[in-house]
Amino acid sequence: MSHSDAPRGARRLRFTRHARSLTTPAAVETPRRRRLLPWLERRETPVDNSRSSGRPDAQHDSARRSTPIFIRTVLGILATVVATVMAALLLSTPASAQLSSQTGDLVTRQYTGELIGVFDSTIDVQRDGDLLVTERLLVNAQGQQIRRGILRDFPTLYRAKDGLRVEVGFEVLDVKRDNRPEPYELEKLSNGVRIRIGSADRMLAPGAHIFEIRYRTTRQLGFYADHDELYWNVTGTGWTLPIVSAIARVHLPDNAAILRTNFYTGPQGATDKNARVVESKPGSVTFENTRPLGREEGLTIAVSWPKGIVQPPPLWLGVYYQLRDNLALLVAVVGFVLMVAYYVVAYARTRRKSRPNIVPLYEPPDGISAPGVRYLARKGNDSKAFVIGIIELISLRALRIERDESRRGSNKETRFFLLDPDEEGKRGLERSTLLRTMLHKMFGETRTFYRSQAGSTRLRDAKVTLESSLNSLYSPYIAENNKRARRGVWWWLLYIVVCIAALADQGGGVGGTIMSLPFLAVGMVTLIAVYASFLNSGFRWSVLIGFIIFGLPFLLGGIGVLVVENINTPLRALSVALPALLLPVVVRAFRFLRGYTEEGHEIMDSLNGFKQYLTLAEQPRLEALGTVDEKLRVYERYLPYAMALDVGDKWAAAFAGLSATVAGLAAVQAMQGMYGGYDFYDNNPDRALSAISGDVAPRPVVVSSSSGSPGSSSSWSGSDSSSSGGSSDSGSSGDGGGGGGGSGW
C-alpha cells in the first residue's frame, strides 16, 4: 500500500516514531547530517599533520598515564552530568524543536516526491507594531518543481471590512540556503511580491535543502478596545507543494501575557482545527499542525495580548495610510465631485439673468409658426418639427394626406394633396414664410404625389429646407454655449487619464478594470442615443430592440468585467465606474447647457404666456364659440402649437365631448379625414403625432453594404480593525495578514 493510501492515523504515527537523537557524536560526519542539520554547529577536531606519523596510540597512552587519576575521575563525572542534563533537556523540549530530525527521516525515507518537510516560522512582534519574520523551509528537491530554487509569494494588498484597500509594508532582510547567502530577486505580483530564490544558471543538487527568509512587514496588527492581536496566515494557502510540518513561534515584547489563541488549517476559507498550541508562556507561544498540509492548504494563527504592549500608530498616520492606500478611489471621488461642480456652475451661468415677464396670450406671437415654436422650445431642430409643420399646413387647409390602402403593402404608401386654402388659411400662410417654402418644396408644379420614390425626395428636400430656415431665423436667439460643453469633454478626458494613472500606480491587477471602460462607454453612448430618440420621437420598439441587441451587451459586459475584476476590492471599481457615469452628462451637456439670449428670453416669455392658455383653456372663452365647427376650427388651428409645446393632451382635454352629438361626430370624422384617418381628437395628440410620423416623414436613405463585416473582524471583540484583518472565532484558514504561497522553479 502506497503512502497516499495509508490511513490518516498510520501517517500520524509515522511522524512521531522516527525521531532521531540530536546528540550524534560530532566526530561522525555523514551526508545526511550535513543536509538536514545545517543550523547545528558541526564541531570538527583539527588534525595536526605534523604529528600524524609515528605511533599515535602510544602517544595517547602516554598522555593518559601522565594525567592524574583524580582529574580523569572529575572530568568523567562532569561529562556524565552534562550528558544527563542534555538528554533531559532534549526529552523536555517540545516536539516542534525535534522536527528537524524527524523530518529528516520523513524526507529521506517516507516520501519520494518533492515537499516541504518543515515550514518553521518565527514572528517577533516589535514595540512599534512591525513584525520581524524568519521562515526556515526544509525542502526535498528532486528536480521536478524545485530545480533552481523556490518561489515565496507574499501578499501586500488586502481589502478591509469597509471595502477600502490596505497595503502593508514588506522588506526582505536576508535570504539563505543551507546557512549560506543565496541570490534572490523580487517580482511584483498583482496583489503582492514574489521572492524568486536561486540562480537561473545553477541547478540544485537533489536532496534536502534549507531555505531561510528574513523579512520585515508593517501594519499587520489589530488594535481594539480591550486587546491587541496578531491574526497571521503563517504558510499561506498558495503552495503547490505539501507541507509535512508547520511550526509558528510568536514572540511578544516585555514578556507580555498571552490572552487568547486560535488556529485554523486547510484550504482558503476552511475552518479545520488540525493544529495545537505546543507551548504558551508569557511573551511566547508556539503552534504546530497535527496532520500534514496538502497542496494549497495552510496554517493560520491568532494571538491576543493586553493593551499597552505595542504602540498603535497615531491617528494622523492612520489617516495618511488610508489616503495613500486608496489614492485611486480618492482621485475618482474628488474628480467626480469637481466635474459635477463644473457642470452645475456652467449650467447656472447659462441661465437667465433678468426677471421673467409672462403674460397669458390667447394666440401665438405674430409671425412664428408651429415649427418655429418647436425650434425655440427645444433650443434646436428635432425630428418632430417637420411633422408639426405638415400638421399645421393641414390645419390651414393647404394640404391633405390620404393613406392609399390599395398600394400600401409593405411600403405603407401615403398620398399628399395640395389644396386651395380658405381665407383664414391664406392669412396663416401669409404670416409664415416657412410654411409657404415647405409647400413649394413638396409640390412644386404638381398637385399630388406619393411618398414613395420621387415623393420621398420632395419630402426630404422640404425637411432640409425647413431645418435650414429655422436655423437662420431662430438660432440668433439661442445661446449654444458649446465652448463650455467642449471644455467639459476635455476635463472629462483628463479625469479619466488621472484615474487610470492612479489605478495603475497602486497596482493590484488593474488591466481588466481599465479594459472595462471602453465597453461601458459604448453601452452608455447607445443608452444616451436611445434616451434622445425617445425624447424626440417618442417610444419606438425598433429603437429599444436595437439597444437590447447592440448596446446592452456592451453595457452588461463592461459591468460584468468590472465586478469580476474587483470582487475583493469593490470600491476600486469606482475609479472606472464614476467616469462612466459622467459620460451621459458630458454628451448631453451640448444640449442642456444651451440657453437663450435676452431677446430669446423675451420671445419665450410670450410663448410661455400662450402655453398657459393652451394648458388652462378657459371654458368661458370656449363657450363663446357657437357651433361645433367653430370649436373644432379653434381646436385644430392651435393644435400644432400645443404639440410643439408638449401640451397637446391638455389642449385636447378642453374640447372633450364635441363628438357626443350626431353633428359633432360628423364634424370630427371630417376633420380626421384631412389627416389620413389619424385620430387627433379622441386619441392623445402626442401619440397620434408619433404615429403619423411614419407616413409623412421622408424615408431614410439606405446605403448598401457589402456581405462581409469587418474583454475581519476581531476574534473576540467584534470591533473593526485598522490593520489588514483580524482573527475571528468564525474565521478560517487563509485569513489575516501574511499568507501567500509559493512553489519551486
ZAMARGU-4260 file (C-alpha; in steps of 0.2 Angstrom, whole numbers, plus 5000, padded with zeros to 4 digits):
<rodrens>
0) 5000/5000/5000 | 5007/5017/4995 | 5009/5031/5007 | 4995/5041/5000 | 4983/5026/5003
5) 4989/5024/5021 | 4976/5029/5034 | 4977/5045/5042 | 4981/5038/5059 | 4995/5027/5052
10) 5003/5043/5044 | 5002/5052/5060 | 5011/5038/5070 | 5025/5038/5057 | 5028/5057/5060
15) 5032/5053/5079 | 5041/5036/5078 | 5056/5041/5068 | 5063/5054/5079 | 5082/5054/5079
20) 5093/5060/5093 | 5101/5077/5090 | 5117/5070/5100 | 5125/5062/5086 | 5144/5062/5090
25) 5152/5076/5082 | 5166/5066/5075 | 5154/5056/5065 | 5151/5066/5049 | 5138/5059/5037
30) 5130/5067/5021 | 5113/5066/5029 | 5119/5076/5044 | 5126/5089/5033 | 5110/5091/5023
35) 5097/5090/5037 | 5105/5099/5052 | 5115/5114/5044 | 5110/5126/5058 | 5119/5114/5071
40) 5137/5119/5073 | 5147/5104/5067 | 5162/5103/5079 | 5177/5096/5069 | 5193/5090/5078
45) 5208/5098/5069 | 5221/5086/5064 | 5239/5090/5066 | 5248/5083/5051 | 5265/5086/5058
50) 5261/5073/5072 | 5252/5060/5060 | 5267/5050/5059 | 5274/5038/5072 | 5263/5029/5085
55) 5248/5039/5089 | 5241/5025/5101 | 5257/5025/5111 | 5257/5044/5112 | 5239/5043/5118
60) 5243/5030/5131 | 5257/5040/5137 | 5246/5056/5139 | 5233/5046/5149 | 5247/5039/5160
65) 5253/5057/5163 | 5236/5063/5168 | 5232/5061/5187 | 5218/5049/5190 | 5209/5062/5201
70) 5207/5074/5187 | 5201/5060/5175 | 5188/5055/5188 | 5182/5073/5190 | 5181/5075/5171
75) 5172/5059/5169 | 5159/5064/5182 | 5157/5081/5173 | 5154/5073/5156 | 5141/5061/5164
80) 5132/5076/5172 | 5132/5086/5155 | 5126/5071/5145 | 5112/5068/5158 | 5107/5087/5158
85) 5107/5087/5138 | 5097/5071/5137 | 5084/5079/5150 | 5083/5095/5140 | 5081/5085/5124
90) 5067/5075/5131 | 5058/5090/5139 | 5060/5101/5123 | 5043/5102/5113 | 5041/5091/5098
95) 5042/5106/5086 | 5061/5108/5091 | 5064/5090/5086 | 5056/5091/5069 | 5072/5094/5060
100) 5077/5076/5065 | 5060/5069/5062 | 5058/5077/5045 | 5075/5071/5040 | 5068/5053/5041
105) 5051/5059/5033 | 5060/5067/5018 | 5073/5053/5015 | 5063/5038/5020 | 5044/5040/5019
110) 5042/5052/5004 | 5049/5050/4987 | 5041/5066/4979 | 5045/5084/4982 | 5038/5093/4998
115) 5041/5105/5012 | 5047/5094/5026 | 5047/5108/5039 | 5039/5126/5037 | 5047/5134/5053
120) 5041/5152/5056 | 5047/5164/5070 | 5037/5180/5071 | 5044/5193/5083 | 5032/5207/5087
125) 5041/5224/5089 | 5035/5238/5101 | 5032/5249/5086 | 5020/5237/5078 | 5032/5230/5065
130) 5034/5211/5063 | 5051/5203/5060 | 5048/5186/5052 | 5061/5172/5050 | 5055/5157/5039
135) 5065/5141/5038 | 5059/5129/5025 | 5066/5112/5024 | 5063/5106/5006 | 5066/5089/4997
140) 5071/5094/4980 | 5070/5081/4966 | 5072/5091/4950 | 5053/5092/4947 | 5046/5108/4953
145) 5062/5113/4963 | 5076/5114/4950 | 5085/5130/4954 | 5076/5136/4970 | 5059/5141/4977
150) 5047/5155/4975 | 5039/5163/4990 | 5024/5174/4987 | 5019/5187/5000 | 5003/5197/4998
155) 5004/5215/5002 | 4987/5221/4996 | 4971/5217/5006 | 4953/5223/5007 | 4947/5229/5024
160) 4929/5226/5031 | 4924/5243/5025 | 4929/5239/5007 | 4944/5250/5007 | 4961/5245/5001
165) 4975/5241/5013 | 4993/5240/5008 | 5006/5233/5021 | 5024/5236/5021 | 5036/5222/5016
170) 5055/5222/5016 | 5066/5207/5013 | 5081/5207/5025 | 5091/5191/5021 | 5089/5175/5011
175) 5100/5160/5014 | 5101/5142/5008 | 5110/5129/5019 | 5116/5143/5030 | 5124/5152/5016
180) 5118/5168/5007 | 5108/5164/4992 | 5104/5176/4977 | 5086/5181/4975 | 5075/5193/4965
185) 5059/5202/4969 | 5045/5202/4957 | 5029/5212/4958 | 5013/5202/4958 | 4995/5209/4956
190) 4992/5208/4975 | 5010/5207/4982 | 5028/5202/4980 | 5036/5186/4974 | 5054/5182/4980
195) 5062/5171/4967 | 5076/5162/4977 | 5090/5154/4967 | 5100/5157/4952 | 5094/5154/4934
200) 5111/5147/4929 | 5113/5135/4943 | 5104/5119/4947 | 5101/5112/4964 | 5108/5096/4969
205) 5094/5083/4973 | 5091/5081/4991 | 5086/5091/5006 | 5090/5110/5007 | 5085/5123/5020
210) 5080/5140/5014 | 5079/5154/5026 | 5070/5170/5023 | 5070/5185/5035 | 5059/5200/5031
215) 5050/5214/5040 | 5032/5218/5037 | 5021/5233/5044 | 5003/5236/5048 | 4999/5218/5052
220) 4992/5220/5069 | 4974/5224/5075 | 4972/5237/5089 | 4955/5235/5098 | 4946/5242/5113
225) 4952/5229/5126 | 4966/5220/5117 | 4978/5220/5103 | 4981/5204/5092 | 4990/5196/5078
230) 4980/5187/5065 | 4993/5179/5054 | 4992/5167/5039 | 5008/5158/5043 | 5011/5147/5027
235) 4999/5154/5015 | 4986/5143/5005 | 4995/5146/4989 | 5009/5132/4990 | 5010/5120/4976
240) 5020/5108/4987 | 5013/5098/5003 | 5019/5104/5020 | 5023/5090/5032 | 5026/5100/5047
245) 5021/5119/5050 | 5028/5127/5066 | 5024/5145/5071 | 5033/5154/5086 | 5026/5171/5091
250) 5037/5182/5102 | 5030/5197/5111 | 5040/5211/5119 | 5041/5213/5138 | 5036/5195/5141
255) 5018/5201/5138 | 5004/5189/5144 | 4995/5179/5131 | 4977/5182/5132 | 4969/5170/5119
260) 4975/5160/5105 | 4966/5152/5090 | 4971/5142/5074 | 4964/5136/5058 | 4970/5124/5045
265) 4965/5118/5027 | 4962/5127/5010 | 4957/5145/5009 | 4941/5148/5019 | 4942/5131/5029
270) 4939/5131/5047 | 4948/5114/5052 | 4957/5113/5068 | 4971/5101/5064 | 4984/5110/5074
275) 4988/5113/5093 | 4997/5125/5104 | 5013/5116/5109 | 5019/5129/5122 | 5012/5145/5129
280) 5021/5156/5142 | 5022/5175/5145 | 5030/5183/5129 | 5029/5167/5118 | 5018/5155/5111
285) 5021/5140/5099 | 5009/5132/5087 | 5011/5117/5076 | 5000/5107/5064 | 4994/5089/5069
290) 4992/5082/5052 | 5001/5087/5036 | 4995/5101/5025 | 4991/5096/5007 | 4994/5107/4992
295) 4985/5124/4993 | 4982/5121/5012 | 4989/5132/5026 | 4990/5136/5044 | 4983/5152/5051
300) 4985/5158/5069 | 4978/5171/5081 | 4986/5178/5096 | 4980/5192/5108 | 4988/5202/5122
305) 4984/5216/5133 | 4984/5234/5128 | 4999/5245/5130 | 5012/5232/5125 | 5013/5238/5107
310) 5011/5256/5102 | 4997/5259/5090 | 5000/5271/5075 | 4995/5289/5079 | 4978/5295/5071
315) 4986/5306/5058 | 4997/5291/5052 | 4981/5280/5050 | 4973/5294/5040 | 4988/5296/5029
320) 4989/5277/5026 | 4970/5277/5022 | 4973/5291/5009 | 4989/5283/5002 | 4982/5266/5000
325) 4966/5272/4992 | 4973/5286/4981 | 4964/5279/4966 | 4947/5280/4975 | 4951/5297/4982
330) 4956/5303/4964 | 4940/5296/4957 | 4928/5303/4970 | 4936/5320/4971 | 4937/5321/4952
335) 4919/5316/4951 | 4914/5330/4963 | 4924/5343/4953 | 4916/5338/4937 | 4899/5339/4944
340) 4903/5356/4951 | 4909/5362/4934 | 4893/5357/4926 | 4882/5365/4939 | 4892/5381/4938
345) 4891/5381/4919 | 4873/5377/4919 | 4870/5392/4932 | 4880/5404/4920 | 4869/5400/4906
350) 4853/5404/4915 | 4843/5420/4913 | 4849/5435/4922 | 4833/5446/4920 | 4817/5443/4929
355) 4803/5433/4918 | 4788/5443/4912 | 4775/5431/4907 | 4758/5437/4902 | 4744/5425/4896
360) 4741/5426/4877 | 4726/5419/4868 | 4735/5417/4851 | 4753/5413/4846 | 4766/5428/4844
365) 4764/5435/4827 | 4775/5428/4813 | 4780/5412/4822 | 4774/5396/4815 | 4772/5380/4825
370) 4789/5373/4818 | 4797/5389/4824 | 4789/5387/4841 | 4796/5369/4842 | 4813/5375/4837
375) 4813/5388/4851 | 4806/5377/4864 | 4819/5363/4861 | 4833/5375/4858 | 4836/5367/4841
380) 4829/5356/4827 | 4822/5339/4832 | 4813/5325/4822 | 4795/5332/4826 | 4797/5350/4819
385) 4794/5344/4801 | 4779/5333/4805 | 4772/5348/4816 | 4774/5359/4800 | 4764/5346/4790
390) 4750/5346/4803 | 4749/5365/4803 | 4748/5365/4784 | 4733/5353/4786 | 4725/5364/4799
395) 4726/5378/4787 | 4718/5368/4774 | 4733/5370/4762 | 4736/5351/4762 | 4728/5334/4764
400) 4735/5317/4766 | 4727/5301/4762 | 4733/5283/4765 | 4731/5273/4750 | 4726/5256/4756
405) 4727/5248/4739 | 4745/5252/4737 | 4751/5251/4755 | 4758/5234/4757 | 4775/5234/4765
410) 4778/5251/4758 | 4764/5260/4768 | 4760/5272/4754 | 4754/5290/4759 | 4747/5302/4746
415) 4749/5321/4748 | 4736/5333/4740 | 4739/5352/4738 | 4723/5361/4742 | 4716/5379/4740
420) 4715/5386/4757 | 4701/5397/4763 | 4703/5415/4769 | 4709/5410/4786 | 4721/5398/4779
425) 4728/5411/4767 | 4731/5423/4781 | 4740/5409/4791 | 4751/5406/4776 | 4754/5424/4773
430) 4761/5426/4791 | 4773/5412/4789 | 4787/5411/4776 | 4792/5394/4782 | 4776/5386/4778
435) 4775/5393/4761 | 4793/5387/4757 | 4788/5369/4763 | 4773/5369/4751 | 4784/5374/4737
440) 4797/5361/4740 | 4784/5347/4742 | 4773/5351/4727 | 4782/5362/4715 | 4771/5362/4700
445) 4761/5346/4704 | 4745/5345/4714 | 4748/5327/4721 | 4762/5314/4724 | 4765/5298/4733
450) 4778/5297/4747 | 4787/5283/4738 | 4801/5286/4725 | 4802/5304/4720 | 4789/5309/4733
455) 4801/5304/4747 | 4814/5316/4739 | 4802/5330/4739 | 4799/5327/4757 | 4817/5326/4761
460) 4821/5342/4752 | 4806/5351/4761 | 4813/5345/4778 | 4831/5350/4774 | 4825/5367/4769
465) 4814/5369/4784 | 4828/5365/4796 | 4840/5377/4787 | 4827/5391/4788 | 4824/5388/4806
470) 4842/5389/4810 | 4843/5405/4800 | 4828/5413/4808 | 4830/5407/4826 | 4847/5402/4830
475) 4852/5420/4835 | 4840/5419/4850 | 4849/5403/4856 | 4865/5403/4866 | 4874/5387/4861
480) 4887/5388/4875 | 4896/5374/4865 | 4913/5381/4872 | 4908/5376/4889 | 4902/5359/4883
485) 4918/5356/4874 | 4928/5361/4889 | 4919/5349/4899 | 4924/5335/4887 | 4942/5339/4889
490) 4941/5340/4908 | 4932/5323/4907 | 4946/5315/4897 | 4959/5322/4909 | 4949/5315/4923
495) 4949/5298/4915 | 4968/5299/4912 | 4971/5303/4930 | 4960/5290/4937 | 4969/5276/4926
500) 4986/5283/4931 | 4982/5282/4950 | 4974/5265/4947 | 4989/5258/4938 | 5001/5266/4951
505) 4993/5257/4965 | 4994/5240/4956 | 4983/5225/4960 | 4979/5219/4943 | 4971/5234/4935
510) 4971/5228/4917 | 4954/5221/4917 | 4947/5236/4926 | 4954/5248/4914 | 4948/5237/4899
515) 4930/5238/4905 | 4929/5257/4902 | 4928/5255/4883 | 4913/5243/4885 | 4905/5254/4897
520) 4907/5269/4886 | 4899/5261/4871 | 4885/5255/4882 | 4882/5272/4889 | 4883/5281/4872
525) 4870/5269/4865 | 4859/5271/4880 | 4860/5290/4878 | 4855/5288/4860 | 4840/5278/4865
530) 4835/5291/4878 | 4837/5305/4865 | 4827/5296/4852 | 4813/5293/4864 | 4813/5311/4870
535) 4812/5317/4852 | 4801/5304/4843 | 4793/5295/4857 | 4794/5277/4862 | 4798/5265/4847
540) 4800/5246/4849 | 4813/5246/4835 | 4825/5258/4845 | 4823/5248/4861 | 4826/5231/4852
545) 4841/5239/4843 | 4848/5244/4860 | 4845/5227/4868 | 4854/5218/4853 | 4869/5230/4851
550) 4870/5242/4866 | 4865/5232/4881 | 4878/5218/4878 | 4892/5231/4879 | 4885/5239/4895
555) 4882/5222/4904 | 4899/5216/4898 | 4908/5231/4905 | 4899/5230/4921 | 4902/5211/4922
560) 4921/5214/4919 | 4921/5227/4932 | 4913/5217/4945 | 4923/5201/4942 | 4940/5211/4942
565) 4935/5220/4959 | 4925/5207/4968 | 4938/5208/4983 | 4940/5227/4982 | 4923/5233/4976
570) 4927/5252/4980 | 4942/5251/4967 | 4929/5249/4953 | 4923/5267/4956 | 4939/5273/4948
575) 4931/5267/4931 | 4913/5267/4936 | 4912/5286/4941 | 4919/5292/4924 | 4907/5281/4915
580) 4893/5288/4925 | 4898/5305/4920 | 4898/5301/4901 | 4879/5305/4899 | 4881/5322/4907
585) 4896/5325/4896 | 4887/5321/4880 | 4870/5329/4885 | 4879/5345/4890 | 4879/5351/4872
590) 4860/5352/4874 | 4856/5356/4892 | 4869/5370/4893 | 4860/5379/4879 | 4851/5394/4884
595) 4843/5410/4877 | 4849/5427/4873 | 4840/5441/4881 | 4829/5443/4866 | 4826/5424/4866
600) 4820/5425/4884 | 4808/5439/4879 | 4801/5428/4865 | 4800/5413/4876 | 4790/5424/4889
605) 4777/5426/4875 | 4777/5408/4871 | 4775/5403/4889 | 4760/5415/4890 | 4752/5406/4876
610) 4757/5390/4883 | 4747/5395/4899 | 4731/5397/4888 | 4734/5381/4879 | 4736/5372/4896
615) 4721/5380/4905 | 4710/5383/4890 | 4697/5394/4900 | 4680/5387/4897 | 4671/5404/4896
620) 4681/5408/4880 | 4677/5391/4873 | 4659/5393/4877 | 4658/5409/4867 | 4661/5399/4852
625) 4644/5394/4845 | 4644/5379/4834 | 4654/5363/4834 | 4663/5368/4818 | 4669/5384/4826
630) 4675/5375/4841 | 4684/5362/4831 | 4692/5375/4820 | 4699/5384/4835 | 4705/5367/4842
635) 4713/5362/4825 | 4721/5379/4822 | 4731/5379/4839 | 4734/5360/4840 | 4751/5361/4831
640) 4757/5374/4844 | 4750/5363/4858 | 4760/5348/4851 | 4775/5359/4848 | 4775/5365/4867
645) 4771/5347/4873 | 4754/5351/4880 | 4743/5343/4866 | 4734/5331/4879 | 4729/5346/4890
650) 4723/5356/4874 | 4713/5341/4868 | 4705/5338/4886 | 4697/5356/4885 | 4687/5350/4869
655) 4681/5333/4876 | 4663/5329/4872 | 4661/5338/4855 | 4658/5321/4846 | 4643/5317/4858
660) 4630/5323/4845 | 4627/5317/4828 | 4633/5333/4820 | 4648/5334/4831 | 4653/5316/4827
665) 4652/5320/4808 | 4662/5336/4810 | 4676/5326/4820 | 4676/5312/4807 | 4678/5325/4793
670) 4692/5334/4802 | 4701/5317/4804 | 4699/5313/4786 | 4710/5328/4782 | 4724/5319/4792
675) 4723/5302/4783 | 4712/5294/4796 | 4724/5298/4811 | 4714/5302/4827 | 4720/5319/4833
680) 4704/5321/4844 | 4699/5307/4854 | 4717/5300/4855 | 4731/5308/4864 | 4738/5321/4850
685) 4756/5317/4855 | 4754/5299/4852 | 4745/5302/4836 | 4759/5314/4831 | 4772/5299/4833
690) 4760/5288/4823 | 4758/5299/4808 | 4777/5302/4808 | 4780/5285/4800 | 4769/5290/4785
695) 4773/5308/4782 | 4792/5309/4786 | 4804/5306/4772 | 4810/5288/4770 | 4828/5286/4777
700) 4842/5284/4765 | 4848/5266/4765 | 4866/5264/4760 | 4870/5247/4753 | 4884/5237/4761
705) 4895/5223/4757 | 4891/5205/4763 | 4906/5204/4774 | 4909/5213/4790 | 4924/5220/4797
710) 4936/5208/4885 | 4938/5205/5048 | 4933/5206/5061 | 4942/5204/5078 | 4942/5187/5085
715) 4934/5191/5102 | 4928/5210/5102 | 4920/5211/5085 | 4926/5228/5083 | 4934/5235/5067
720) 4952/5233/5064 | 4964/5246/5057 | 4975/5233/5050 | 4973/5221/5036 | 4962/5210/5045
725) 4958/5202/5062 | 4956/5184/5068 | 4939/5178/5072 | 4931/5163/5081 | 4921/5162/5065
730) 4937/5164/5055 | 4945/5152/5043 | 4961/5146/5035 | 4969/5159/5024 | 4963/5174/5033
735) 4973/5188/5041 | 4989/5195/5037 | 5004/5186/5029 | 4999/5171/5019 | 5003/5169/5000
740) 5011/5153/4995 | 5025/5148/4983 | 5032/5134/4973 | 5048/5128/4965 | 5056/5134/4949
</rodrens>
